[in-house]
């Protein structure tokens, strides 16, 4: 029952971030968790997270996290096995 503008005003007042930024932040956090703990192909993880195009997921992830999903998974595996 809220307009997008009202929702953004409310979330900015509480968090200092726009509603979409909060959604993207949570989505990136879930992607990190799955990359670290789920041994599934990137394309499957992308589809499970709601991305229709695995390439777009990779671009989204790199823009949000600073590393490609493959690089992130490799680094997470190194930490776990160390």
mmCIF file of the N, C-alpha and C atoms, coordinates in Angstrom:
data_MODEL
# 
_entry.id   MODEL 
# 
loop_
_atom_site.group_PDB 
_atom_site.id 
_atom_site.type_symbol 
_atom_site.label_atom_id 
_atom_site.label_alt_id 
_atom_site.label_comp_id 
_atom_site.label_asym_id 
_atom_site.label_entity_id 
_atom_site.label_seq_id 
_atom_site.pdbx_PDB_ins_code 
_atom_site.Cartn_x 
_atom_site.Cartn_y 
_atom_site.Cartn_z 
_atom_site.occupancy 
_atom_site.B_iso_or_equiv 
_atom_site.pdbx_formal_charge 
_atom_site.auth_seq_id 
_atom_site.auth_comp_id 
_atom_site.auth_asym_id 
_atom_site.auth_atom_id 
_atom_site.pdbx_PDB_model_num 
ATOM 1   N N  . UNK A 1 1  ? 0.778  -1.186  0.000   1.00 0.00 ? 1  UNK A N  1 
ATOM 2   C CA . UNK A 1 1  ? 0.000  0.000   0.000   1.00 0.00 ? 1  UNK A CA 1 
ATOM 3   C C  . UNK A 1 1  ? 0.836  1.275   0.000   1.00 0.00 ? 1  UNK A C  1 
ATOM 4   N N  . UNK A 1 2  ? 2.124  1.182   -0.332  1.00 0.00 ? 2  UNK A N  1 
ATOM 5   C CA . UNK A 1 2  ? 2.978  2.374   -0.373  1.00 0.00 ? 2  UNK A CA 1 
ATOM 6   C C  . UNK A 1 2  ? 3.399  2.672   -1.799  1.00 0.00 ? 2  UNK A C  1 
ATOM 7   N N  . UNK A 1 3  ? 3.539  3.939   -2.096  1.00 0.00 ? 3  UNK A N  1 
ATOM 8   C CA . UNK A 1 3  ? 4.121  4.295   -3.388  1.00 0.00 ? 3  UNK A CA 1 
ATOM 9   C C  . UNK A 1 3  ? 5.625  4.094   -3.297  1.00 0.00 ? 3  UNK A C  1 
ATOM 10  N N  . UNK A 1 4  ? 6.284  3.896   -4.432  1.00 0.00 ? 4  UNK A N  1 
ATOM 11  C CA . UNK A 1 4  ? 7.750  3.748   -4.392  1.00 0.00 ? 4  UNK A CA 1 
ATOM 12  C C  . UNK A 1 4  ? 8.439  4.955   -3.740  1.00 0.00 ? 4  UNK A C  1 
ATOM 13  N N  . UNK A 1 5  ? 7.914  6.138   -3.981  1.00 0.00 ? 5  UNK A N  1 
ATOM 14  C CA . UNK A 1 5  ? 8.515  7.336   -3.392  1.00 0.00 ? 5  UNK A CA 1 
ATOM 15  C C  . UNK A 1 5  ? 8.398  7.318   -1.872  1.00 0.00 ? 5  UNK A C  1 
ATOM 16  N N  . UNK A 1 6  ? 7.247  6.949   -1.371  1.00 0.00 ? 6  UNK A N  1 
ATOM 17  C CA . UNK A 1 6  ? 7.032  6.885   0.086   1.00 0.00 ? 6  UNK A CA 1 
ATOM 18  C C  . UNK A 1 6  ? 7.920  5.805   0.706   1.00 0.00 ? 6  UNK A C  1 
ATOM 19  N N  . UNK A 1 7  ? 7.989  4.658   0.073   1.00 0.00 ? 7  UNK A N  1 
ATOM 20  C CA . UNK A 1 7  ? 8.847  3.589   0.573   1.00 0.00 ? 7  UNK A CA 1 
ATOM 21  C C  . UNK A 1 7  ? 10.303 4.042   0.636   1.00 0.00 ? 7  UNK A C  1 
ATOM 22  N N  . UNK A 1 8  ? 10.761 4.713   -0.402  1.00 0.00 ? 8  UNK A N  1 
ATOM 23  C CA . UNK A 1 8  ? 12.136 5.216   -0.404  1.00 0.00 ? 8  UNK A CA 1 
ATOM 24  C C  . UNK A 1 8  ? 12.356 6.254   0.685   1.00 0.00 ? 8  UNK A C  1 
ATOM 25  N N  . UNK A 1 9  ? 11.382 7.137   0.896   1.00 0.00 ? 9  UNK A N  1 
ATOM 26  C CA . UNK A 1 9  ? 11.509 8.138   1.966   1.00 0.00 ? 9  UNK A CA 1 
ATOM 27  C C  . UNK A 1 9  ? 11.638 7.456   3.321   1.00 0.00 ? 9  UNK A C  1 
ATOM 28  N N  . UNK A 1 10 ? 10.797 6.456   3.554   1.00 0.00 ? 10 UNK A N  1 
ATOM 29  C CA . UNK A 1 10 ? 10.824 5.746   4.841   1.00 0.00 ? 10 UNK A CA 1 
ATOM 30  C C  . UNK A 1 10 ? 12.140 4.985   5.041   1.00 0.00 ? 10 UNK A C  1 
ATOM 31  N N  . UNK A 1 11 ? 12.588 4.275   4.018   1.00 0.00 ? 11 UNK A N  1 
ATOM 32  C CA . UNK A 1 11 ? 13.833 3.503   4.174   1.00 0.00 ? 11 UNK A CA 1 
ATOM 33  C C  . UNK A 1 11 ? 15.036 4.427   4.293   1.00 0.00 ? 11 UNK A C  1 
ATOM 34  N N  . UNK A 1 12 ? 15.032 5.535   3.582   1.00 0.00 ? 12 UNK A N  1 
ATOM 35  C CA . UNK A 1 12 ? 16.144 6.497   3.723   1.00 0.00 ? 12 UNK A CA 1 
ATOM 36  C C  . UNK A 1 12 ? 16.174 7.092   5.122   1.00 0.00 ? 12 UNK A C  1 
ATOM 37  N N  . UNK A 1 13 ? 15.013 7.363   5.683   1.00 0.00 ? 13 UNK A N  1 
ATOM 38  C CA . UNK A 1 13 ? 14.950 7.922   7.031   1.00 0.00 ? 13 UNK A CA 1 
ATOM 39  C C  . UNK A 1 13 ? 15.495 6.935   8.058   1.00 0.00 ? 13 UNK A C  1 
ATOM 40  N N  . UNK A 1 14 ? 15.237 5.650   7.868   1.00 0.00 ? 14 UNK A N  1 
ATOM 41  C CA . UNK A 1 14 ? 15.683 4.624   8.822   1.00 0.00 ? 14 UNK A CA 1 
ATOM 42  C C  . UNK A 1 14 ? 17.110 4.164   8.591   1.00 0.00 ? 14 UNK A C  1 
ATOM 43  N N  . UNK A 1 15 ? 17.501 4.028   7.324   1.00 0.00 ? 15 UNK A N  1 
ATOM 44  C CA . UNK A 1 15 ? 18.797 3.398   7.019   1.00 0.00 ? 15 UNK A CA 1 
ATOM 45  C C  . UNK A 1 15 ? 19.771 4.295   6.284   1.00 0.00 ? 15 UNK A C  1 
ATOM 46  N N  . UNK A 1 16 ? 19.262 5.369   5.695   1.00 0.00 ? 16 UNK A N  1 
ATOM 47  C CA . UNK A 1 16 ? 20.121 6.217   4.874   1.00 0.00 ? 16 UNK A CA 1 
ATOM 48  C C  . UNK A 1 16 ? 20.312 5.681   3.468   1.00 0.00 ? 16 UNK A C  1 
ATOM 49  N N  . UNK A 1 17 ? 19.583 4.617   3.130   1.00 0.00 ? 17 UNK A N  1 
ATOM 50  C CA . UNK A 1 17 ? 19.705 3.991   1.808   1.00 0.00 ? 17 UNK A CA 1 
ATOM 51  C C  . UNK A 1 17 ? 18.334 3.879   1.162   1.00 0.00 ? 17 UNK A C  1 
ATOM 52  N N  . UNK A 1 18 ? 18.330 3.837   -0.162  1.00 0.00 ? 18 UNK A N  1 
ATOM 53  C CA . UNK A 1 18 ? 17.084 3.624   -0.906  1.00 0.00 ? 18 UNK A CA 1 
ATOM 54  C C  . UNK A 1 18 ? 16.648 2.167   -0.760  1.00 0.00 ? 18 UNK A C  1 
ATOM 55  N N  . UNK A 1 19 ? 15.361 1.925   -0.944  1.00 0.00 ? 19 UNK A N  1 
ATOM 56  C CA . UNK A 1 19 ? 14.811 0.574   -0.805  1.00 0.00 ? 19 UNK A CA 1 
ATOM 57  C C  . UNK A 1 19 ? 15.502 -0.405  -1.750  1.00 0.00 ? 19 UNK A C  1 
ATOM 58  N N  . UNK A 1 20 ? 15.719 -0.001  -2.991  1.00 0.00 ? 20 UNK A N  1 
ATOM 59  C CA . UNK A 1 20 ? 16.365 -0.892  -3.953  1.00 0.00 ? 20 UNK A CA 1 
ATOM 60  C C  . UNK A 1 20 ? 17.798 -1.216  -3.536  1.00 0.00 ? 20 UNK A C  1 
ATOM 61  N N  . UNK A 1 21 ? 18.497 -0.255  -2.947  1.00 0.00 ? 21 UNK A N  1 
ATOM 62  C CA . UNK A 1 21 ? 19.850 -0.527  -2.448  1.00 0.00 ? 21 UNK A CA 1 
ATOM 63  C C  . UNK A 1 21 ? 19.828 -1.586  -1.359  1.00 0.00 ? 21 UNK A C  1 
ATOM 64  N N  . UNK A 1 22 ? 18.833 -1.531  -0.484  1.00 0.00 ? 22 UNK A N  1 
ATOM 65  C CA . UNK A 1 22 ? 18.715 -2.549  0.562   1.00 0.00 ? 22 UNK A CA 1 
ATOM 66  C C  . UNK A 1 22 ? 18.452 -3.927  -0.027  1.00 0.00 ? 22 UNK A C  1 
ATOM 67  N N  . UNK A 1 23 ? 17.591 -3.978  -1.035  1.00 0.00 ? 23 UNK A N  1 
ATOM 68  C CA . UNK A 1 23 ? 17.292 -5.261  -1.689  1.00 0.00 ? 23 UNK A CA 1 
ATOM 69  C C  . UNK A 1 23 ? 18.544 -5.805  -2.363  1.00 0.00 ? 23 UNK A C  1 
ATOM 70  N N  . UNK A 1 24 ? 19.273 -4.945  -3.076  1.00 0.00 ? 24 UNK A N  1 
ATOM 71  C CA . UNK A 1 24 ? 20.491 -5.387  -3.756  1.00 0.00 ? 24 UNK A CA 1 
ATOM 72  C C  . UNK A 1 24 ? 21.558 -5.807  -2.754  1.00 0.00 ? 24 UNK A C  1 
ATOM 73  N N  . UNK A 1 25 ? 21.654 -5.107  -1.635  1.00 0.00 ? 25 UNK A N  1 
ATOM 74  C CA . UNK A 1 25 ? 22.610 -5.475  -0.597  1.00 0.00 ? 25 UNK A CA 1 
ATOM 75  C C  . UNK A 1 25 ? 22.310 -6.872  -0.052  1.00 0.00 ? 25 UNK A C  1 
ATOM 76  N N  . UNK A 1 26 ? 21.047 -7.136  0.218   1.00 0.00 ? 26 UNK A N  1 
ATOM 77  C CA . UNK A 1 26 ? 20.643 -8.443  0.741   1.00 0.00 ? 26 UNK A CA 1 
ATOM 78  C C  . UNK A 1 26 ? 20.852 -9.542  -0.298  1.00 0.00 ? 26 UNK A C  1 
ATOM 79  N N  . UNK A 1 27 ? 20.553 -9.233  -1.547  1.00 0.00 ? 27 UNK A N  1 
ATOM 80  C CA . UNK A 1 27 ? 20.747 -10.195 -2.634  1.00 0.00 ? 27 UNK A CA 1 
ATOM 81  C C  . UNK A 1 27 ? 22.228 -10.535 -2.797  1.00 0.00 ? 27 UNK A C  1 
ATOM 82  N N  . UNK A 1 28 ? 23.087 -9.538  -2.726  1.00 0.00 ? 28 UNK A N  1 
ATOM 83  C CA . UNK A 1 28 ? 24.529 -9.770  -2.833  1.00 0.00 ? 28 UNK A CA 1 
ATOM 84  C C  . UNK A 1 28 ? 25.030 -10.598 -1.654  1.00 0.00 ? 28 UNK A C  1 
ATOM 85  N N  . UNK A 1 29 ? 24.510 -10.324 -0.456  1.00 0.00 ? 29 UNK A N  1 
ATOM 86  C CA . UNK A 1 29 ? 24.911 -11.104 0.728   1.00 0.00 ? 29 UNK A CA 1 
ATOM 87  C C  . UNK A 1 29 ? 24.514 -12.569 0.580   1.00 0.00 ? 29 UNK A C  1 
ATOM 88  N N  . UNK A 1 30 ? 23.310 -12.814 0.075   1.00 0.00 ? 30 UNK A N  1 
ATOM 89  C CA . UNK A 1 30 ? 22.860 -14.192 -0.140  1.00 0.00 ? 30 UNK A CA 1 
ATOM 90  C C  . UNK A 1 30 ? 23.694 -14.868 -1.226  1.00 0.00 ? 30 UNK A C  1 
ATOM 91  N N  . UNK A 1 31 ? 24.039 -14.130 -2.269  1.00 0.00 ? 31 UNK A N  1 
ATOM 92  C CA . UNK A 1 31 ? 24.890 -14.690 -3.326  1.00 0.00 ? 31 UNK A CA 1 
ATOM 93  C C  . UNK A 1 31 ? 26.246 -15.085 -2.748  1.00 0.00 ? 31 UNK A C  1 
ATOM 94  N N  . UNK A 1 32 ? 26.820 -14.256 -1.888  1.00 0.00 ? 32 UNK A N  1 
ATOM 95  C CA . UNK A 1 32 ? 28.105 -14.580 -1.257  1.00 0.00 ? 32 UNK A CA 1 
ATOM 96  C C  . UNK A 1 32 ? 27.987 -15.860 -0.432  1.00 0.00 ? 32 UNK A C  1 
ATOM 97  N N  . UNK A 1 33 ? 26.919 -15.962 0.339   1.00 0.00 ? 33 UNK A N  1 
ATOM 98  C CA . UNK A 1 33 ? 26.718 -17.142 1.171   1.00 0.00 ? 33 UNK A CA 1 
ATOM 99  C C  . UNK A 1 33 ? 26.623 -18.404 0.322   1.00 0.00 ? 33 UNK A C  1 
ATOM 100 N N  . UNK A 1 34 ? 25.830 -18.325 -0.738  1.00 0.00 ? 34 UNK A N  1 
ATOM 101 C CA . UNK A 1 34 ? 25.663 -19.497 -1.595  1.00 0.00 ? 34 UNK A CA 1 
ATOM 102 C C  . UNK A 1 34 ? 26.945 -19.855 -2.331  1.00 0.00 ? 34 UNK A C  1 
ATOM 103 N N  . UNK A 1 35 ? 27.687 -18.853 -2.784  1.00 0.00 ? 35 UNK A N  1 
ATOM 104 C CA . UNK A 1 35 ? 28.949 -19.138 -3.479  1.00 0.00 ? 35 UNK A CA 1 
ATOM 105 C C  . UNK A 1 35 ? 29.937 -19.822 -2.544  1.00 0.00 ? 35 UNK A C  1 
ATOM 106 N N  . UNK A 1 36 ? 29.907 -19.462 -1.281  1.00 0.00 ? 36 UNK A N  1 
ATOM 107 C CA . UNK A 1 36 ? 30.843 -20.041 -0.325  1.00 0.00 ? 36 UNK A CA 1 
ATOM 108 C C  . UNK A 1 36 ? 30.427 -21.440 0.131   1.00 0.00 ? 36 UNK A C  1 
ATOM 109 N N  . UNK A 1 37 ? 29.121 -21.695 0.225   1.00 0.00 ? 37 UNK A N  1 
ATOM 110 C CA . UNK A 1 37 ? 28.674 -22.935 0.858   1.00 0.00 ? 37 UNK A CA 1 
ATOM 111 C C  . UNK A 1 37 ? 27.905 -23.899 -0.033  1.00 0.00 ? 37 UNK A C  1 
ATOM 112 N N  . UNK A 1 38 ? 27.531 -23.493 -1.242  1.00 0.00 ? 38 UNK A N  1 
ATOM 113 C CA . UNK A 1 38 ? 26.760 -24.367 -2.130  1.00 0.00 ? 38 UNK A CA 1 
ATOM 114 C C  . UNK A 1 38 ? 27.601 -24.659 -3.373  1.00 0.00 ? 38 UNK A C  1 
ATOM 115 N N  . UNK A 1 39 ? 27.871 -25.922 -3.586  1.00 0.00 ? 39 UNK A N  1 
ATOM 116 C CA . UNK A 1 39 ? 28.698 -26.322 -4.734  1.00 0.00 ? 39 UNK A CA 1 
ATOM 117 C C  . UNK A 1 39 ? 27.815 -26.570 -5.949  1.00 0.00 ? 39 UNK A C  1 
ATOM 118 N N  . UNK A 1 40 ? 27.202 -25.520 -6.439  1.00 0.00 ? 40 UNK A N  1 
ATOM 119 C CA . UNK A 1 40 ? 26.351 -25.606 -7.630  1.00 0.00 ? 40 UNK A CA 1 
ATOM 120 C C  . UNK A 1 40 ? 26.941 -24.687 -8.692  1.00 0.00 ? 40 UNK A C  1 
ATOM 121 N N  . UNK A 1 41 ? 26.655 -24.961 -9.954  1.00 0.00 ? 41 UNK A N  1 
ATOM 122 C CA . UNK A 1 41 ? 27.140 -24.067 -11.013 1.00 0.00 ? 41 UNK A CA 1 
ATOM 123 C C  . UNK A 1 41 ? 26.628 -22.638 -10.817 1.00 0.00 ? 41 UNK A C  1 
ATOM 124 N N  . UNK A 1 42 ? 27.423 -21.686 -11.261 1.00 0.00 ? 42 UNK A N  1 
ATOM 125 C CA . UNK A 1 42 ? 27.035 -20.278 -11.143 1.00 0.00 ? 42 UNK A CA 1 
ATOM 126 C C  . UNK A 1 42 ? 25.697 -20.012 -11.810 1.00 0.00 ? 42 UNK A C  1 
ATOM 127 N N  . UNK A 1 43 ? 25.464 -20.643 -12.945 1.00 0.00 ? 43 UNK A N  1 
ATOM 128 C CA . UNK A 1 43 ? 24.205 -20.397 -13.661 1.00 0.00 ? 43 UNK A CA 1 
ATOM 129 C C  . UNK A 1 43 ? 23.010 -20.828 -12.808 1.00 0.00 ? 43 UNK A C  1 
ATOM 130 N N  . UNK A 1 44 ? 23.117 -21.940 -12.117 1.00 0.00 ? 44 UNK A N  1 
ATOM 131 C CA . UNK A 1 44 ? 22.016 -22.396 -11.268 1.00 0.00 ? 44 UNK A CA 1 
ATOM 132 C C  . UNK A 1 44 ? 21.795 -21.434 -10.104 1.00 0.00 ? 44 UNK A C  1 
ATOM 133 N N  . UNK A 1 45 ? 22.887 -20.999 -9.473  1.00 0.00 ? 45 UNK A N  1 
ATOM 134 C CA . UNK A 1 45 ? 22.753 -20.040 -8.381  1.00 0.00 ? 45 UNK A CA 1 
ATOM 135 C C  . UNK A 1 45 ? 22.109 -18.748 -8.865  1.00 0.00 ? 45 UNK A C  1 
ATOM 136 N N  . UNK A 1 46 ? 22.513 -18.300 -10.042 1.00 0.00 ? 46 UNK A N  1 
ATOM 137 C CA . UNK A 1 46 ? 21.941 -17.076 -10.607 1.00 0.00 ? 46 UNK A CA 1 
ATOM 138 C C  . UNK A 1 46 ? 20.429 -17.225 -10.782 1.00 0.00 ? 46 UNK A C  1 
ATOM 139 N N  . UNK A 1 47 ? 19.997 -18.337 -11.362 1.00 0.00 ? 47 UNK A N  1 
ATOM 140 C CA . UNK A 1 47 ? 18.566 -18.562 -11.563 1.00 0.00 ? 47 UNK A CA 1 
ATOM 141 C C  . UNK A 1 47 ? 17.829 -18.651 -10.231 1.00 0.00 ? 47 UNK A C  1 
ATOM 142 N N  . UNK A 1 48 ? 18.416 -19.331 -9.238  1.00 0.00 ? 48 UNK A N  1 
ATOM 143 C CA . UNK A 1 48 ? 17.788 -19.460 -7.925  1.00 0.00 ? 48 UNK A CA 1 
ATOM 144 C C  . UNK A 1 48 ? 17.639 -18.105 -7.234  1.00 0.00 ? 48 UNK A C  1 
ATOM 145 N N  . UNK A 1 49 ? 18.551 -17.187 -7.529  1.00 0.00 ? 49 UNK A N  1 
ATOM 146 C CA . UNK A 1 49 ? 18.500 -15.855 -6.927  1.00 0.00 ? 49 UNK A CA 1 
ATOM 147 C C  . UNK A 1 49 ? 17.617 -14.887 -7.711  1.00 0.00 ? 49 UNK A C  1 
ATOM 148 N N  . UNK A 1 50 ? 17.013 -15.370 -8.796  1.00 0.00 ? 50 UNK A N  1 
ATOM 149 C CA . UNK A 1 50 ? 16.059 -14.554 -9.540  1.00 0.00 ? 50 UNK A CA 1 
ATOM 150 C C  . UNK A 1 50 ? 16.612 -13.876 -10.780 1.00 0.00 ? 50 UNK A C  1 
ATOM 151 N N  . UNK A 1 51 ? 17.830 -14.201 -11.174 1.00 0.00 ? 51 UNK A N  1 
ATOM 152 C CA . UNK A 1 51 ? 18.418 -13.620 -12.379 1.00 0.00 ? 51 UNK A CA 1 
ATOM 153 C C  . UNK A 1 51 ? 18.079 -14.504 -13.571 1.00 0.00 ? 51 UNK A C  1 
ATOM 154 N N  . UNK A 1 52 ? 17.572 -13.911 -14.629 1.00 0.00 ? 52 UNK A N  1 
ATOM 155 C CA . UNK A 1 52 ? 17.249 -14.678 -15.827 1.00 0.00 ? 52 UNK A CA 1 
ATOM 156 C C  . UNK A 1 52 ? 18.487 -14.938 -16.675 1.00 0.00 ? 52 UNK A C  1 
ATOM 157 N N  . UNK A 1 53 ? 19.503 -14.113 -16.512 1.00 0.00 ? 53 UNK A N  1 
ATOM 158 C CA . UNK A 1 53 ? 20.719 -14.214 -17.313 1.00 0.00 ? 53 UNK A CA 1 
ATOM 159 C C  . UNK A 1 53 ? 21.937 -14.342 -16.394 1.00 0.00 ? 53 UNK A C  1 
ATOM 160 N N  . UNK A 1 54 ? 22.629 -15.483 -16.427 1.00 0.00 ? 54 UNK A N  1 
ATOM 161 C CA . UNK A 1 54 ? 23.801 -15.653 -15.577 1.00 0.00 ? 54 UNK A CA 1 
ATOM 162 C C  . UNK A 1 54 ? 24.881 -14.584 -15.806 1.00 0.00 ? 54 UNK A C  1 
ATOM 163 N N  . UNK A 1 55 ? 24.995 -14.095 -17.023 1.00 0.00 ? 55 UNK A N  1 
ATOM 164 C CA . UNK A 1 55 ? 25.984 -13.050 -17.303 1.00 0.00 ? 55 UNK A CA 1 
ATOM 165 C C  . UNK A 1 55 ? 25.619 -11.765 -16.559 1.00 0.00 ? 55 UNK A C  1 
ATOM 166 N N  . UNK A 1 56 ? 24.329 -11.465 -16.488 1.00 0.00 ? 56 UNK A N  1 
ATOM 167 C CA . UNK A 1 56 ? 23.908 -10.280 -15.744 1.00 0.00 ? 56 UNK A CA 1 
ATOM 168 C C  . UNK A 1 56 ? 24.189 -10.464 -14.256 1.00 0.00 ? 56 UNK A C  1 
ATOM 169 N N  . UNK A 1 57 ? 23.957 -11.664 -13.742 1.00 0.00 ? 57 UNK A N  1 
ATOM 170 C CA . UNK A 1 57 ? 24.285 -11.950 -12.345 1.00 0.00 ? 57 UNK A CA 1 
ATOM 171 C C  . UNK A 1 57 ? 25.763 -11.689 -12.087 1.00 0.00 ? 57 UNK A C  1 
ATOM 172 N N  . UNK A 1 58 ? 26.621 -12.145 -12.982 1.00 0.00 ? 58 UNK A N  1 
ATOM 173 C CA . UNK A 1 58 ? 28.067 -11.938 -12.810 1.00 0.00 ? 58 UNK A CA 1 
ATOM 174 C C  . UNK A 1 58 ? 28.410 -10.450 -12.796 1.00 0.00 ? 58 UNK A C  1 
ATOM 175 N N  . UNK A 1 59 ? 27.787 -9.677  -13.673 1.00 0.00 ? 59 UNK A N  1 
ATOM 176 C CA . UNK A 1 59 ? 28.032 -8.223  -13.697 1.00 0.00 ? 59 UNK A CA 1 
ATOM 177 C C  . UNK A 1 59 ? 27.511 -7.567  -12.419 1.00 0.00 ? 59 UNK A C  1 
ATOM 178 N N  . UNK A 1 60 ? 26.309 -7.952  -11.993 1.00 0.00 ? 60 UNK A N  1 
ATOM 179 C CA . UNK A 1 60 ? 25.730 -7.428  -10.756 1.00 0.00 ? 60 UNK A CA 1 
ATOM 180 C C  . UNK A 1 60 ? 26.642 -7.727  -9.578  1.00 0.00 ? 60 UNK A C  1 
ATOM 181 N N  . UNK A 1 61 ? 27.093 -8.967  -9.472  1.00 0.00 ? 61 UNK A N  1 
ATOM 182 C CA . UNK A 1 61 ? 27.925 -9.394  -8.357  1.00 0.00 ? 61 UNK A CA 1 
ATOM 183 C C  . UNK A 1 61 ? 29.244 -8.631  -8.344  1.00 0.00 ? 61 UNK A C  1 
ATOM 184 N N  . UNK A 1 62 ? 29.885 -8.524  -9.491  1.00 0.00 ? 62 UNK A N  1 
ATOM 185 C CA . UNK A 1 62 ? 31.167 -7.823  -9.564  1.00 0.00 ? 62 UNK A CA 1 
ATOM 186 C C  . UNK A 1 62 ? 31.010 -6.346  -9.199  1.00 0.00 ? 62 UNK A C  1 
ATOM 187 N N  . UNK A 1 63 ? 29.933 -5.742  -9.643  1.00 0.00 ? 63 UNK A N  1 
ATOM 188 C CA . UNK A 1 63 ? 29.685 -4.331  -9.333  1.00 0.00 ? 63 UNK A CA 1 
ATOM 189 C C  . UNK A 1 63 ? 29.451 -4.139  -7.828  1.00 0.00 ? 63 UNK A C  1 
ATOM 190 N N  . UNK A 1 64 ? 28.753 -5.074  -7.181  1.00 0.00 ? 64 UNK A N  1 
ATOM 191 C CA . UNK A 1 64 ? 28.431 -4.941  -5.760  1.00 0.00 ? 64 UNK A CA 1 
ATOM 192 C C  . UNK A 1 64 ? 29.583 -5.370  -4.848  1.00 0.00 ? 64 UNK A C  1 
ATOM 193 N N  . UNK A 1 65 ? 30.287 -6.448  -5.215  1.00 0.00 ? 65 UNK A N  1 
ATOM 194 C CA . UNK A 1 65 ? 31.289 -7.037  -4.329  1.00 0.00 ? 65 UNK A CA 1 
ATOM 195 C C  . UNK A 1 65 ? 32.708 -6.644  -4.719  1.00 0.00 ? 65 UNK A C  1 
ATOM 196 N N  . UNK A 1 66 ? 32.936 -6.397  -5.997  1.00 0.00 ? 66 UNK A N  1 
ATOM 197 C CA . UNK A 1 66 ? 34.275 -6.016  -6.444  1.00 0.00 ? 66 UNK A CA 1 
ATOM 198 C C  . UNK A 1 66 ? 35.079 -7.162  -7.024  1.00 0.00 ? 66 UNK A C  1 
ATOM 199 N N  . UNK A 1 67 ? 34.521 -8.361  -6.991  1.00 0.00 ? 67 UNK A N  1 
ATOM 200 C CA . UNK A 1 67 ? 35.165 -9.554  -7.555  1.00 0.00 ? 67 UNK A CA 1 
ATOM 201 C C  . UNK A 1 67 ? 34.113 -10.318 -8.342  1.00 0.00 ? 67 UNK A C  1 
ATOM 202 N N  . UNK A 1 68 ? 34.561 -11.096 -9.302  1.00 0.00 ? 68 UNK A N  1 
ATOM 203 C CA . UNK A 1 68 ? 33.612 -11.941 -10.028 1.00 0.00 ? 68 UNK A CA 1 
ATOM 204 C C  . UNK A 1 68 ? 33.155 -13.060 -9.092  1.00 0.00 ? 68 UNK A C  1 
ATOM 205 N N  . UNK A 1 69 ? 32.004 -13.670 -9.369  1.00 0.00 ? 69 UNK A N  1 
ATOM 206 C CA . UNK A 1 69 ? 31.555 -14.789 -8.536  1.00 0.00 ? 69 UNK A CA 1 
ATOM 207 C C  . UNK A 1 69 ? 32.590 -15.917 -8.476  1.00 0.00 ? 69 UNK A C  1 
ATOM 208 N N  . UNK A 1 70 ? 33.243 -16.178 -9.591  1.00 0.00 ? 70 UNK A N  1 
ATOM 209 C CA . UNK A 1 70 ? 34.250 -17.242 -9.626  1.00 0.00 ? 70 UNK A CA 1 
ATOM 210 C C  . UNK A 1 70 ? 35.425 -16.917 -8.704  1.00 0.00 ? 70 UNK A C  1 
ATOM 211 N N  . UNK A 1 71 ? 35.897 -15.670 -8.780  1.00 0.00 ? 71 UNK A N  1 
ATOM 212 C CA . UNK A 1 71 ? 37.005 -15.243 -7.909  1.00 0.00 ? 71 UNK A CA 1 
ATOM 213 C C  . UNK A 1 71 ? 36.587 -15.303 -6.440  1.00 0.00 ? 71 UNK A C  1 
ATOM 214 N N  . UNK A 1 72 ? 35.374 -14.878 -6.155  1.00 0.00 ? 72 UNK A N  1 
ATOM 215 C CA . UNK A 1 72 ? 34.877 -14.897 -4.778  1.00 0.00 ? 72 UNK A CA 1 
ATOM 216 C C  . UNK A 1 72 ? 34.803 -16.333 -4.256  1.00 0.00 ? 72 UNK A C  1 
ATOM 217 N N  . UNK A 1 73 ? 34.260 -17.227 -5.066  1.00 0.00 ? 73 UNK A N  1 
ATOM 218 C CA . UNK A 1 73 ? 34.140 -18.628 -4.650  1.00 0.00 ? 73 UNK A CA 1 
ATOM 219 C C  . UNK A 1 73 ? 35.516 -19.240 -4.411  1.00 0.00 ? 73 UNK A C  1 
ATOM 220 N N  . UNK A 1 74 ? 36.455 -18.962 -5.304  1.00 0.00 ? 74 UNK A N  1 
ATOM 221 C CA . UNK A 1 74 ? 37.818 -19.490 -5.158  1.00 0.00 ? 74 UNK A CA 1 
ATOM 222 C C  . UNK A 1 74 ? 38.446 -18.990 -3.860  1.00 0.00 ? 74 UNK A C  1 
ATOM 223 N N  . UNK A 1 75 ? 38.302 -17.710 -3.572  1.00 0.00 ? 75 UNK A N  1 
ATOM 224 C CA . UNK A 1 75 ? 38.859 -17.138 -2.335  1.00 0.00 ? 75 UNK A CA 1 
ATOM 225 C C  . UNK A 1 75 ? 38.175 -17.738 -1.103  1.00 0.00 ? 75 UNK A C  1 
ATOM 226 N N  . UNK A 1 76 ? 36.859 -17.929 -1.176  1.00 0.00 ? 76 UNK A N  1 
ATOM 227 C CA . UNK A 1 76 ? 36.119 -18.519 -0.047  1.00 0.00 ? 76 UNK A CA 1 
ATOM 228 C C  . UNK A 1 76 ? 36.570 -19.961 0.183   1.00 0.00 ? 76 UNK A C  1 
ATOM 229 N N  . UNK A 1 77 ? 36.836 -20.702 -0.873  1.00 0.00 ? 77 UNK A N  1 
ATOM 230 C CA . UNK A 1 77 ? 37.307 -22.080 -0.729  1.00 0.00 ? 77 UNK A CA 1 
ATOM 231 C C  . UNK A 1 77 ? 38.702 -22.125 -0.113  1.00 0.00 ? 77 UNK A C  1 
ATOM 232 N N  . UNK A 1 78 ? 39.545 -21.145 -0.472  1.00 0.00 ? 78 UNK A N  1 
ATOM 233 C CA . UNK A 1 78 ? 40.887 -21.079 0.107   1.00 0.00 ? 78 UNK A CA 1 
ATOM 234 C C  . UNK A 1 78 ? 40.821 -20.824 1.604   1.00 0.00 ? 78 UNK A C  1 
ATOM 235 N N  . UNK A 1 79 ? 39.894 -19.988 2.031   1.00 0.00 ? 79 UNK A N  1 
ATOM 236 C CA . UNK A 1 79 ? 39.737 -19.676 3.460   1.00 0.00 ? 79 UNK A CA 1 
ATOM 237 C C  . UNK A 1 79 ? 39.247 -20.902 4.213   1.00 0.00 ? 79 UNK A C  1 
ATOM 238 N N  . UNK A 1 80 ? 38.282 -21.599 3.632   1.00 0.00 ? 80 UNK A N  1 
ATOM 239 C CA . UNK A 1 80 ? 37.721 -22.779 4.282   1.00 0.00 ? 80 UNK A CA 1 
ATOM 240 C C  . UNK A 1 80 ? 38.749 -23.892 4.411   1.00 0.00 ? 80 UNK A C  1 
ATOM 241 N N  . UNK A 1 81 ? 39.561 -24.083 3.389   1.00 0.00 ? 81 UNK A N  1 
ATOM 242 C CA . UNK A 1 81 ? 40.536 -25.179 3.427   1.00 0.00 ? 81 UNK A CA 1 
ATOM 243 C C  . UNK A 1 81 ? 41.815 -24.803 4.162   1.00 0.00 ? 81 UNK A C  1 
ATOM 244 N N  . UNK A 1 82 ? 41.979 -23.561 4.537   1.00 0.00 ? 82 UNK A N  1 
ATOM 245 C CA . UNK A 1 82 ? 43.194 -23.143 5.255   1.00 0.00 ? 82 UNK A CA 1 
ATOM 246 C C  . UNK A 1 82 ? 43.124 -23.445 6.729   1.00 0.00 ? 82 UNK A C  1 
# 
